[in-house]
Amino acid sequence: MQISSKFLLFFILLSFCLTTCDYGFDIVNLRNDAISGGIVPGNNLREKLEWLGINAQPGRNYLVQVNASESIAPWSINSNMYDDHSLRRGNTTITFRGIGEDIIIDLLSNGSLFSFDFNFTFILENITLQGIDDNNAPLIFGTWGGNLIMNEGAKIINNSGGGVDVGGNFTMNGGEISGNYYYGSSNNYNQWNPRAGGGVRANSFVMNSGKILNNTAVFNNQSSGARVAGGVFVSGNFTMNNGEISNNTVVSNDQSWSFLVAGGVFVSDNFTMNNGEISGNTVSRNGAGGTGSGGVYVNSGTFTMNDGIISGNSSFSSGGGVYVGYSTSSYSQSITSGTFVMNGGEIFGNTATVVIGGSSSTGGGGVYIERGSFTKTNGTITGYSSDPVNGNVVKDEHGNIVSNRGHAVFATDSHWSNPTINRQENTVGSNINLSWSYNNGSPIWSTGWDF
């Protein structure tokens, strides 16, 4: 009994010392900071954002519950907010979750509604973020290494500076990105590095579900080398497991022929499509130059289509459904070819519009390969010659059907004086294998081509 009393006395004295003595840190706050998934306090969103700006710690997960619709000015958080740069020591996750139905956060003034840097991951759930007209910034902006996750019920809508621009990883598990508008010209902020998407611009993108639709990118007198998408622009890797990318638009008023665009998806690196739908996207041209695909443009990377649908897209130039291009080194002038591997899926009902009297190396209502590689082992690419209803088709600027331009597939080395051309006018069914390769300027191809 005597030993127990001494132990009890020791414990009381130790507890008193820990709660009253000054050790250079706060025991209670240290314990609270270590709690993962803490709910941010505040009476409204503005107060909660203020709390985060003061109290956010590295490596913690914070939940911001948004109980009512609200309008706020642009808000940012970054690793340099504290003198000791403490937020650089680990990734901080902030979840914005709408409580109830129809929770809308409106942007009050010019700028990004939320912006963050490389040590942050933002998660959106059951909440709508709405932009403004005449904005000059994306609604969500993450610098290089900043990550964004969209879950079910999240929406990013109606912003004139574009929807999402994330320099790190973007994962879309649900929700919607729609009605965003990007306007680019030689006078805007990114004229020397014109890479943009009306809906999404990301370094890496995984789309598991959700919709990206009705977004627009317009470019006037842009500098040479612009790369633009109405729906999604990915500078790195894009994996589409499901979801919908539809009815997005690019309008080109540019004069540069090195201006490359895609109504739906533009990928500089690798694109894997396991399922989902890319449909109804368009590219229109008011200027003299530019090259673009209505559906998917692959620039020197690899597009692997395992399943899914690419349909109803239209382009002012070659490749109504898919355009496989190439890039040229500015130093060595060496060519890096794009690659399209089709293991499944369907490509149908796409339209390429060509200029009669122009280059004979244009066409490809369904698929266009320019100095690239194409391998088809499964799936279906329809052609107007055998399927006038659902077939991919090539038309002229007046809407007339054009023959011998590869309604289904067109492949070329695009040599101006004597181009090598292979084309498929009829439907290429799942039982037909087809291949073509630029092969460093000496094209090789399989049997089975119509021409």
KEGUDO-916863 format. One record per residue (C-alpha): x, y, z. Coordinates in steps of 0.2 Angstrom, whole numbers, padded with zeros to 4 digits, always signed. Example, Ala and Ser with C-alpha at 12.3 -4.5 7.8 and 13.67 -1.06 7.14 Angstrom:
// residues 2
+0062-0022+0039 +0068-0005+0036 
This chain:
// residues 451
+0000+0000+0000 +0015+0012+0004 +0022+0008-0013 +0006+0012-0022 +0005+0029-0013 +0022+0035-0018 +0018+0030-0036 +0002+0040-0035 +0011+0055-0028 +0024+0054-0041 +0011+0054-0055 +0002+0069-0048 +0018+0079-0047 +0023+0074-0065 +0006+0079-0072 +0006+0096-0063 +0024+0099-0070 +0019+0095-0088 +0004+0106-0087 +0012+0121-0079 +0030+0121-0083 +0037+0131-0099 +0046+0118-0110 +0045+0129-0126 +0030+0121-0133 +0012+0118-0129 +0008+0101-0124 -0011+0102-0127 -0009+0110-0145 +0004+0098-0149 -0008+0084-0145 -0022+0092-0156 -0010+0095-0170 -0006+0076-0171 -0024+0072-0174 -0027+0067-0192 -0044+0072-0199 -0047+0087-0188 -0063+0098-0192 -0058+0116-0195 -0067+0128-0183 -0077+0143-0189 -0094+0150-0191 -0093+0152-0210 -0081+0147-0224 -0071+0164-0223 -0067+0161-0204 -0062+0143-0208 -0050+0148-0222 -0043+0161-0210 -0040+0148-0197 -0031+0137-0209 -0020+0151-0215 -0014+0153-0197 -0014+0135-0190 -0012+0123-0204 +0003+0111-0200 +0013+0099-0211 +0007+0081-0214 -0010+0084-0206 -0027+0081-0214 -0040+0095-0212 -0059+0094-0215 -0068+0110-0220 -0087+0108-0218 -0096+0120-0229 -0114+0122-0222 -0121+0136-0233 -0118+0144-0250 -0106+0159-0249 -0096+0171-0260 -0078+0173-0256 -0062+0182-0263 -0048+0172-0271 -0039+0162-0257 -0022+0154-0257 -0011+0144-0246 +0007+0139-0248 +0023+0133-0240 +0030+0150-0238 +0017+0157-0227 +0027+0154-0211 +0045+0160-0207 +0051+0143-0203 +0044+0136-0219 +0036+0122-0208 +0024+0117-0221 +0038+0111-0232 +0040+0096-0221 +0026+0086-0227 +0010+0085-0238 -0005+0094-0230 -0022+0088-0236 -0038+0099-0235 -0055+0092-0239 -0069+0104-0243 -0086+0095-0240 -0103+0102-0243 -0115+0098-0229 -0132+0097-0237 -0138+0100-0255 -0134+0113-0267 -0119+0121-0258 -0111+0134-0270 -0095+0144-0267 -0095+0159-0279 -0079+0168-0284 -0081+0187-0279 -0066+0194-0289 -0053+0191-0302 -0041+0177-0298 -0041+0158-0293 -0055+0154-0280 -0042+0141-0272 -0024+0141-0276 -0010+0130-0267 +0008+0124-0270 +0017+0108-0270 +0015+0103-0252 -0004+0102-0253 -0018+0091-0258 -0035+0098-0260 -0051+0086-0260 -0068+0092-0266 -0084+0083-0261 -0102+0088-0263 -0098+0106-0267 -0100+0118-0282 -0086+0130-0286 -0092+0144-0298 -0081+0157-0307 -0085+0173-0315 -0084+0181-0332 -0069+0190-0338 -0058+0181-0326 -0039+0179-0331 -0035+0163-0320 -0042+0145-0318 -0054+0142-0304 -0043+0130-0296 -0024+0132-0297 -0011+0121-0290 +0008+0124-0294 +0020+0111-0299 +0017+0096-0286 +0001+0102-0280 -0013+0088-0280 -0032+0089-0283 -0045+0075-0280 -0063+0077-0285 -0076+0066-0278 -0094+0063-0281 -0105+0079-0280 -0091+0091-0283 -0093+0104-0298 -0081+0116-0305 -0091+0128-0317 -0093+0144-0326 -0076+0152-0325 -0068+0162-0340 -0050+0158-0335 -0052+0139-0337 -0058+0126-0324 -0043+0117-0317 -0024+0120-0318 -0014+0108-0308 +0005+0106-0309 +0004+0089-0299 -0008+0075-0300 -0027+0077-0303 -0038+0062-0299 -0057+0063-0304 -0068+0051-0295 -0084+0059-0299 -0092+0076-0301 -0092+0088-0316 -0081+0101-0324 -0092+0112-0336 -0096+0128-0344 -0078+0135-0342 -0070+0146-0355 -0052+0150-0358 -0047+0164-0370 -0029+0165-0375 -0020+0178-0386 -0003+0186-0389 -0007+0198-0375 -0011+0186-0361 +0000+0179-0347 +0005+0163-0355 +0009+0169-0372 +0027+0161-0372 +0021+0144-0365 +0004+0142-0373 -0002+0126-0365 -0020+0126-0360 -0036+0117-0357 -0053+0125-0356 -0059+0112-0343 -0043+0104-0337 -0024+0107-0338 -0014+0095-0328 +0003+0087-0327 -0004+0070-0323 -0023+0065-0323 -0033+0049-0318 -0051+0050-0322 -0061+0036-0314 -0078+0044-0316 -0087+0061-0319 -0090+0072-0333 -0080+0086-0342 -0092+0094-0354 -0096+0111-0363 -0079+0119-0360 -0072+0131-0373 -0054+0137-0377 -0052+0151-0389 -0036+0157-0396 -0032+0173-0406 -0014+0177-0414 -0006+0165-0402 +0013+0162-0403 +0019+0148-0413 +0019+0131-0404 +0003+0133-0395 -0005+0117-0388 -0023+0118-0383 -0038+0107-0379 -0056+0112-0376 -0059+0098-0363 -0042+0091-0356 -0024+0095-0359 -0011+0084-0350 +0007+0087-0351 +0011+0070-0343 +0001+0054-0342 -0018+0052-0343 -0027+0037-0338 -0046+0036-0341 -0054+0022-0333 -0072+0029-0335 -0082+0045-0337 -0087+0056-0350 -0077+0070-0360 -0090+0078-0372 -0096+0093-0381 -0080+0103-0378 -0074+0116-0391 -0059+0124-0397 -0060+0139-0409 -0044+0144-0417 -0042+0161-0425 -0023+0159-0426 -0012+0160-0441 +0002+0148-0436 +0002+0131-0444 +0012+0124-0428 -0004+0128-0418 -0010+0111-0412 -0027+0108-0404 -0040+0095-0398 -0058+0097-0395 -0058+0083-0382 -0041+0078-0376 -0023+0083-0380 -0009+0072-0372 +0009+0076-0374 +0015+0060-0365 +0005+0044-0363 -0014+0041-0363 -0022+0025-0358 -0041+0023-0361 -0048+0008-0352 -0066+0014-0354 -0077+0029-0354 -0083+0041-0368 -0075+0055-0378 -0089+0062-0389 -0096+0077-0398 -0081+0088-0396 -0076+0100-0410 -0063+0111-0417 -0067+0125-0428 -0054+0137-0437 -0057+0155-0442 -0038+0158-0446 -0027+0151-0459 -0017+0139-0449 -0017+0126-0436 -0019+0107-0435 -0031+0098-0424 -0042+0083-0419 -0060+0084-0413 -0057+0069-0401 -0040+0065-0396 -0023+0072-0401 -0007+0062-0396 +0009+0073-0398 +0024+0061-0398 +0017+0050-0384 +0008+0034-0384 -0011+0032-0384 -0017+0015-0379 -0036+0011-0381 -0041-0004-0372 -0060+0000-0372 -0072+0014-0373 -0080+0025-0386 -0074+0039-0397 -0088+0046-0407 -0096+0061-0415 -0081+0072-0414 -0077+0084-0428 -0061+0094-0433 -0057+0107-0446 -0042+0097-0452 -0037+0079-0452 -0041+0066-0438 -0059+0068-0433 -0058+0055-0420 -0039+0053-0416 -0024+0062-0423 -0007+0054-0420 +0007+0067-0423 +0025+0070-0419 +0037+0082-0411 +0053+0089-0419 +0068+0094-0408 +0072+0112-0410 +0091+0108-0409 +0094+0092-0418 +0078+0092-0429 +0075+0074-0424 +0058+0067-0424 +0049+0059-0410 +0034+0050-0417 +0017+0047-0408 +0010+0030-0406 -0008+0023-0406 -0011+0005-0400 -0029+0000-0402 -0033-0016-0392 -0052-0013-0391 -0066+0000-0391 -0076+0009-0405 -0072+0024-0415 -0087+0029-0426 -0096+0044-0432 -0082+0056-0432 -0079+0069-0446 -0063+0077-0453 -0065+0093-0464 -0052+0096-0477 -0048+0110-0489 -0050+0104-0507 -0035+0110-0517 -0024+0110-0502 -0012+0096-0497 -0016+0078-0502 -0009+0072-0486 -0025+0076-0476 -0040+0066-0471 -0044+0052-0458 -0062+0054-0453 -0059+0041-0439 -0040+0041-0437 -0025+0051-0444 -0007+0046-0442 +0006+0058-0447 +0024+0052-0445 +0018+0041-0431 +0014+0023-0428 -0002+0013-0427 -0006-0005-0422 -0024-0012-0421 -0027-0029-0414 -0045-0027-0409 -0059-0015-0408 -0069-0007-0423 -0066+0009-0433 -0080+0012-0445 -0079+0019-0463 -0092+0029-0473 -0089+0019-0488 -0096+0003-0480 -0107+0012-0466 -0114+0028-0472 -0125+0030-0456 -0112+0027-0442 -0096+0028-0452 -0082+0040-0449 -0081+0052-0464 -0070+0065-0473 -0079+0081-0480 -0074+0097-0488 -0077+0114-0481 -0094+0114-0489 -0100+0098-0481 -0098+0087-0497 -0091+0069-0495 -0073+0068-0501 -0067+0052-0508 -0050+0044-0506 -0045+0053-0490 -0047+0038-0478 -0064+0039-0470 -0059+0026-0457 -0040+0028-0456 -0027+0039-0465 -0008+0036-0463 +0006+0047-0471 +0024+0052-0469 +0017+0070-0475 +0031+0072-0487 +0026+0087-0498 +0033+0082-0515 +0029+0063-0515 +0020+0058-0499 +0018+0039-0494 +0000+0037-0490 -0010+0022-0484 -0029+0023-0481 -0044+0013-0476 -0061+0019-0483 -0071+0004-0476 -0075-0002-0458 -0060-0010-0450 -0069-0023-0439 -0063-0032-0423 -0056-0046-0434 -0045-0036-0444 -0027-0032-0439 -0019-0016-0446 -0002-0008-0443 +0008+0007-0450 +0025+0014-0444 +0034+0030-0450 +0050+0020-0447 +0062+0035-0447 +0056+0041-0464 +0055+0024-0472 +0037+0019-0469 +0032+0001-0467 +0014-0006-0466 +0004-0022-0464 -0007-0030-0477 -0026-0027-0476 -0026-0008-0481 -0039-0003-0495 -0025+0007-0503 
